[in-house]
């Protein structure tokens, strides 16, 4: 550890109060990281330069709150029908482009962009209408319908809570892979304790870390890797 590190312990940066240096993370990344307590109560680790430049202002809760506050400053489509699609709720917002959770008359749930619901070339169904024929090829009217069984985990990963959790992780880590230090690109919010085996910690911000695809694939619990080893 370098001896010329500026001591930030006890100082406040926006919503974060610095507790102490995170020696383990600092040694691993070769950059100085500080353990901080956010005003919301969460404990998080932040790079020193991100604190001083205020690139990181919270544990991620500020981004989530701003997202929730802004999501209703638009044309609310909740409860409206567009052909076979009934809008249930807002799914997520990406760069002011809104995506909606819709239920199709066939029983399927799909995520549809606002413009695809309202434009001239709009989506009329979840995809169950056979192009040019208007005949359902999915859902209850399909010959091989088996009761609408869907994966619980997939539904959770498509939920608003999960999307807010991912945003919080990326915001806290400034969209930087915490393993190799790469910035931007295709990133994943990785569960340190596996998504499947620790359901009570799925939305705990301290159980997530930003990783690039390469580093993500190297983790012990990537896509159930740990469970497959146990069964081998």
C-alpha contacts under 8 A as a table, 3 or more apart, distances in Angstrom:
res1	aa1	res2	aa2	distance
1	X	26	X	7.93
1	X	27	X	7.02
2	X	5	X	6.21
5	X	32	X	7.88
8	X	11	X	5.61
8	X	18	X	6.35
8	X	20	X	7.75
8	X	34	X	8.00
8	X	48	X	7.98
9	X	17	X	7.95
9	X	18	X	4.96
9	X	19	X	5.34
9	X	20	X	5.33
9	X	21	X	7.51
10	X	17	X	6.22
10	X	18	X	5.17
10	X	19	X	5.95
10	X	20	X	7.93
11	X	17	X	5.73
11	X	18	X	5.58
12	X	15	X	7.16
12	X	16	X	5.62
12	X	17	X	4.39
12	X	18	X	6.40
13	X	16	X	5.11
13	X	17	X	6.33
13	X	18	X	7.93
13	X	51	X	6.19
13	X	52	X	7.29
13	X	54	X	6.88
13	X	57	X	6.59
14	X	54	X	7.37
14	X	57	X	5.18
14	X	58	X	7.03
15	X	38	X	5.52
15	X	39	X	5.40
15	X	57	X	5.77
15	X	58	X	5.19
16	X	36	X	5.91
16	X	37	X	5.62
16	X	38	X	4.55
16	X	39	X	6.47
16	X	57	X	6.57
16	X	58	X	5.74
16	X	59	X	7.58
17	X	36	X	5.38
17	X	37	X	5.32
17	X	38	X	6.45
17	X	39	X	7.93
18	X	34	X	6.56
18	X	35	X	6.11
18	X	36	X	4.31
18	X	37	X	6.50
19	X	34	X	7.25
19	X	35	X	5.55
19	X	36	X	5.18
19	X	37	X	6.82
20	X	34	X	5.81
20	X	35	X	5.40
20	X	36	X	7.24
21	X	26	X	7.99
21	X	32	X	7.52
21	X	33	X	6.09
21	X	34	X	4.30
21	X	35	X	5.77
22	X	25	X	5.64
22	X	26	X	6.05
22	X	32	X	7.69
22	X	33	X	5.43
22	X	34	X	5.02
22	X	35	X	5.48
22	X	45	X	7.09
23	X	26	X	5.04
23	X	27	X	5.94
23	X	32	X	8.00
23	X	33	X	7.42
24	X	27	X	5.30
24	X	28	X	6.22
25	X	28	X	5.06
25	X	29	X	6.09
25	X	32	X	7.88
25	X	33	X	6.36
26	X	29	X	5.39
26	X	30	X	5.43
26	X	31	X	5.10
26	X	32	X	4.81
26	X	33	X	5.21
27	X	30	X	5.21
27	X	31	X	7.22
27	X	32	X	7.98
29	X	178	X	7.49
29	X	179	X	6.94
29	X	180	X	7.52
29	X	181	X	7.61
31	X	47	X	7.07
32	X	47	X	5.81
32	X	48	X	5.76
33	X	45	X	6.27
33	X	46	X	5.31
33	X	47	X	4.19
33	X	48	X	5.58
34	X	45	X	5.42
34	X	46	X	5.34
34	X	47	X	6.14
34	X	48	X	6.33
35	X	43	X	6.98
35	X	44	X	5.79
35	X	45	X	4.44
35	X	46	X	6.55
36	X	43	X	5.67
36	X	44	X	5.37
36	X	45	X	5.95
36	X	46	X	7.16
37	X	41	X	6.29
37	X	42	X	5.83
37	X	43	X	4.56
37	X	44	X	6.39
38	X	41	X	5.34
38	X	42	X	5.34
38	X	43	X	6.24
38	X	44	X	7.42
38	X	58	X	5.97
38	X	59	X	5.93
39	X	42	X	7.47
39	X	58	X	7.91
40	X	61	X	7.45
42	X	59	X	6.76
42	X	205	X	7.88
42	X	206	X	7.79
43	X	59	X	7.35
43	X	206	X	7.18
44	X	59	X	5.88
44	X	206	X	6.66
46	X	50	X	6.87
46	X	51	X	6.90
46	X	56	X	7.48
46	X	172	X	7.48
46	X	173	X	7.30
47	X	50	X	5.32
47	X	51	X	6.53
48	X	51	X	5.16
48	X	52	X	6.38
49	X	52	X	5.13
49	X	53	X	6.10
50	X	53	X	5.34
50	X	54	X	5.73
50	X	55	X	4.94
50	X	56	X	5.56
51	X	54	X	4.95
51	X	55	X	6.48
51	X	56	X	5.84
51	X	57	X	7.24
52	X	55	X	7.87
53	X	56	X	7.91
54	X	57	X	5.67
55	X	174	X	7.39
56	X	59	X	7.80
56	X	171	X	7.43
56	X	172	X	6.27
56	X	173	X	7.88
56	X	174	X	7.03
57	X	60	X	7.92
57	X	62	X	7.56
58	X	61	X	6.27
58	X	62	X	6.01
58	X	172	X	6.89
59	X	62	X	7.54
59	X	168	X	7.22
59	X	171	X	7.92
59	X	172	X	5.38
59	X	205	X	7.93
60	X	63	X	5.55
60	X	64	X	6.59
60	X	167	X	7.48
60	X	168	X	4.11
60	X	169	X	6.41
60	X	170	X	7.90
60	X	171	X	5.51
60	X	172	X	4.97
61	X	64	X	5.00
61	X	65	X	6.07
61	X	168	X	6.32
62	X	65	X	5.15
62	X	66	X	6.13
63	X	66	X	5.16
63	X	67	X	6.10
63	X	167	X	7.42
63	X	168	X	6.54
63	X	171	X	6.93
64	X	67	X	5.05
64	X	68	X	6.24
64	X	164	X	6.03
64	X	167	X	7.12
64	X	168	X	6.36
65	X	68	X	5.16
65	X	69	X	6.10
66	X	69	X	5.07
66	X	70	X	6.11
67	X	70	X	5.28
67	X	71	X	6.05
68	X	71	X	5.31
68	X	72	X	7.68
69	X	72	X	6.78
69	X	73	X	7.97
70	X	73	X	5.43
71	X	74	X	7.10
71	X	93	X	7.20
72	X	75	X	7.66
72	X	76	X	6.78
77	X	80	X	5.58
77	X	87	X	6.49
77	X	89	X	7.76
78	X	87	X	5.21
78	X	88	X	5.63
78	X	89	X	5.26
78	X	90	X	7.19
79	X	86	X	6.61
79	X	87	X	5.29
79	X	88	X	5.99
79	X	89	X	7.70
80	X	86	X	5.97
80	X	87	X	5.56
81	X	84	X	7.24
81	X	85	X	5.73
81	X	86	X	4.46
81	X	87	X	6.28
82	X	85	X	5.10
82	X	86	X	6.35
82	X	87	X	7.97
82	X	117	X	6.39
82	X	118	X	7.77
82	X	124	X	6.68
83	X	124	X	5.22
83	X	125	X	7.06
84	X	104	X	5.45
84	X	105	X	5.31
84	X	124	X	5.72
84	X	125	X	5.14
85	X	102	X	5.87
85	X	103	X	5.62
85	X	104	X	4.53
85	X	105	X	6.54
85	X	124	X	6.58
85	X	125	X	5.61
85	X	126	X	7.28
86	X	102	X	5.33
86	X	103	X	5.18
86	X	104	X	6.29
86	X	105	X	7.82
87	X	100	X	6.62
87	X	101	X	6.08
87	X	102	X	4.35
87	X	103	X	6.46
88	X	100	X	7.45
88	X	101	X	5.59
88	X	102	X	5.32
88	X	103	X	6.76
89	X	100	X	5.97
89	X	101	X	5.39
89	X	102	X	7.28
90	X	98	X	7.39
90	X	99	X	6.29
90	X	100	X	4.53
90	X	101	X	5.91
91	X	98	X	7.76
91	X	99	X	5.51
91	X	100	X	4.83
91	X	101	X	5.24
91	X	111	X	7.04
91	X	158	X	7.98
91	X	159	X	7.09
91	X	160	X	5.84
92	X	98	X	6.20
92	X	99	X	5.46
92	X	100	X	7.09
92	X	160	X	6.65
92	X	163	X	7.21
93	X	96	X	5.80
93	X	97	X	5.51
93	X	98	X	4.55
93	X	99	X	6.12
94	X	97	X	5.18
94	X	98	X	6.56
97	X	113	X	7.36
97	X	114	X	7.48
98	X	113	X	5.87
98	X	114	X	5.76
99	X	111	X	6.24
99	X	112	X	5.36
99	X	113	X	4.25
99	X	114	X	5.95
100	X	111	X	5.37
100	X	112	X	5.20
100	X	113	X	6.15
100	X	114	X	6.91
101	X	109	X	6.94
101	X	110	X	5.90
101	X	111	X	4.70
101	X	112	X	6.62
102	X	109	X	5.69
102	X	110	X	5.38
102	X	111	X	6.10
102	X	112	X	7.01
103	X	107	X	6.38
103	X	108	X	5.88
103	X	109	X	4.65
103	X	110	X	6.50
103	X	126	X	7.93
104	X	107	X	5.39
104	X	108	X	5.37
104	X	109	X	6.25
104	X	110	X	7.50
104	X	125	X	5.93
104	X	126	X	5.87
105	X	108	X	7.48
105	X	125	X	7.82
106	X	128	X	7.46
106	X	136	X	7.63
106	X	138	X	6.91
106	X	139	X	4.78
106	X	140	X	5.67
106	X	141	X	6.86
107	X	139	X	5.83
107	X	140	X	6.78
107	X	148	X	7.35
108	X	126	X	6.81
108	X	139	X	6.31
108	X	148	X	7.67
109	X	126	X	7.22
110	X	126	X	5.77
112	X	116	X	6.55
112	X	117	X	6.97
112	X	123	X	7.91
113	X	116	X	5.30
113	X	117	X	6.67
114	X	117	X	5.27
114	X	118	X	6.40
115	X	118	X	5.19
115	X	119	X	5.36
115	X	122	X	7.29
116	X	119	X	5.70
116	X	121	X	6.99
116	X	122	X	4.52
116	X	123	X	5.40
117	X	122	X	5.15
117	X	123	X	5.66
117	X	124	X	7.58
118	X	122	X	6.01
119	X	122	X	5.00
123	X	126	X	7.52
124	X	127	X	7.84
124	X	129	X	7.96
125	X	128	X	6.20
125	X	129	X	6.50
126	X	129	X	7.84
127	X	130	X	7.59
127	X	138	X	7.78
128	X	135	X	7.52
128	X	136	X	4.78
128	X	137	X	4.85
128	X	138	X	4.77
128	X	139	X	7.33
129	X	133	X	7.39
129	X	134	X	5.03
129	X	135	X	5.05
129	X	136	X	4.49
129	X	137	X	6.11
129	X	138	X	7.85
130	X	133	X	5.48
130	X	134	X	5.36
130	X	135	X	5.07
130	X	136	X	6.04
130	X	137	X	6.18
131	X	134	X	6.43
136	X	139	X	7.63
136	X	141	X	6.36
136	X	142	X	6.80
137	X	141	X	7.18
137	X	142	X	5.44
138	X	141	X	6.56
138	X	142	X	5.03
138	X	145	X	7.74
139	X	142	X	5.51
139	X	145	X	6.11
139	X	148	X	7.09
140	X	145	X	5.49
140	X	147	X	7.42
140	X	148	X	7.68
141	X	145	X	7.03
142	X	145	X	5.36
145	X	148	X	7.19
146	X	149	X	6.99
150	X	154	X	7.71
150	X	155	X	7.72
151	X	154	X	5.18
151	X	155	X	6.40
152	X	155	X	5.18
152	X	156	X	6.33
153	X	156	X	5.10
153	X	157	X	6.21
153	X	196	X	7.81
154	X	157	X	5.10
154	X	158	X	6.29
155	X	158	X	5.13
155	X	159	X	6.31
156	X	159	X	5.07
156	X	162	X	6.72
157	X	162	X	5.64
157	X	163	X	7.47
158	X	162	X	6.81
158	X	163	X	7.22
159	X	162	X	5.37
159	X	163	X	6.48
160	X	163	X	5.12
160	X	164	X	6.15
161	X	164	X	5.18
161	X	165	X	6.18
161	X	203	X	7.44
162	X	165	X	4.99
162	X	166	X	6.31
162	X	203	X	6.77
163	X	166	X	5.15
163	X	167	X	6.28
164	X	167	X	5.07
164	X	168	X	6.15
165	X	168	X	5.09
165	X	169	X	6.36
165	X	203	X	5.89
165	X	204	X	7.78
165	X	205	X	6.76
166	X	169	X	5.17
166	X	170	X	6.28
166	X	189	X	5.60
167	X	170	X	5.21
167	X	171	X	5.98
168	X	171	X	5.13
168	X	172	X	6.03
168	X	205	X	7.15
169	X	172	X	5.22
169	X	173	X	6.21
169	X	189	X	6.32
169	X	205	X	6.48
169	X	208	X	6.29
169	X	209	X	6.23
169	X	210	X	6.38
170	X	173	X	5.20
170	X	174	X	5.80
170	X	175	X	4.88
170	X	176	X	7.61
170	X	189	X	6.98
170	X	209	X	7.93
170	X	210	X	6.01
171	X	174	X	4.97
171	X	175	X	6.37
172	X	175	X	7.88
173	X	176	X	5.77
173	X	177	X	7.68
173	X	178	X	7.31
173	X	209	X	7.55
173	X	210	X	6.40
175	X	183	X	6.25
175	X	184	X	5.64
175	X	187	X	7.55
175	X	210	X	6.94
176	X	181	X	5.88
176	X	182	X	5.73
176	X	183	X	4.51
176	X	184	X	6.15
176	X	210	X	6.58
176	X	211	X	7.35
177	X	180	X	5.87
177	X	181	X	4.89
177	X	182	X	5.28
177	X	183	X	6.42
177	X	184	X	7.94
177	X	187	X	7.29
177	X	210	X	5.23
177	X	211	X	4.30
177	X	212	X	5.36
178	X	181	X	5.59
178	X	182	X	8.00
178	X	209	X	6.91
178	X	210	X	5.85
178	X	211	X	5.92
179	X	211	X	6.50
179	X	215	X	6.66
180	X	215	X	7.37
182	X	212	X	7.26
184	X	187	X	6.95
185	X	212	X	7.43
186	X	212	X	6.12
186	X	213	X	6.40
187	X	210	X	6.65
187	X	211	X	5.65
187	X	212	X	4.47
187	X	213	X	5.99
188	X	210	X	5.79
188	X	211	X	5.35
188	X	212	X	6.09
188	X	213	X	6.64
188	X	216	X	7.04
189	X	208	X	6.06
189	X	209	X	5.60
189	X	210	X	4.82
189	X	211	X	6.48
190	X	208	X	5.36
190	X	209	X	5.27
190	X	210	X	6.15
190	X	211	X	6.57
190	X	216	X	6.95
191	X	194	X	5.47
191	X	195	X	6.08
191	X	202	X	7.36
191	X	207	X	5.63
191	X	208	X	4.72
191	X	209	X	6.78
192	X	207	X	5.26
192	X	208	X	5.72
192	X	209	X	7.05
193	X	197	X	7.54
193	X	198	X	6.35
193	X	201	X	7.65
193	X	207	X	6.32
193	X	221	X	7.95
194	X	197	X	5.49
194	X	198	X	5.90
194	X	221	X	6.13
194	X	224	X	7.98
195	X	198	X	5.79
195	X	199	X	6.14
195	X	201	X	7.79
195	X	202	X	5.77
196	X	199	X	6.18
198	X	201	X	5.63
198	X	202	X	6.72
199	X	202	X	5.28
200	X	203	X	7.72
201	X	204	X	5.06
201	X	207	X	6.64
202	X	207	X	7.32
203	X	207	X	7.64
204	X	207	X	5.34
204	X	208	X	7.21
205	X	208	X	5.50
206	X	209	X	7.87
211	X	214	X	7.95
211	X	215	X	5.89
211	X	216	X	5.52
212	X	215	X	5.46
212	X	216	X	5.94
213	X	216	X	4.95
213	X	217	X	6.20
214	X	217	X	5.44
214	X	218	X	6.77
215	X	218	X	5.21
215	X	219	X	6.85
216	X	219	X	5.54
216	X	222	X	6.77
217	X	222	X	5.77
218	X	222	X	7.14
219	X	222	X	5.43
220	X	225	X	6.16
220	X	226	X	5.75
221	X	224	X	5.28
221	X	225	X	4.94
221	X	226	X	4.93
221	X	227	X	7.57
222	X	225	X	5.37
222	X	226	X	7.60
224	X	227	X	5.28
224	X	228	X	6.33
225	X	228	X	5.22
225	X	229	X	6.46
226	X	229	X	5.23
226	X	230	X	6.53
227	X	230	X	5.15
227	X	231	X	6.42
228	X	231	X	5.13
228	X	232	X	6.11
229	X	232	X	5.08
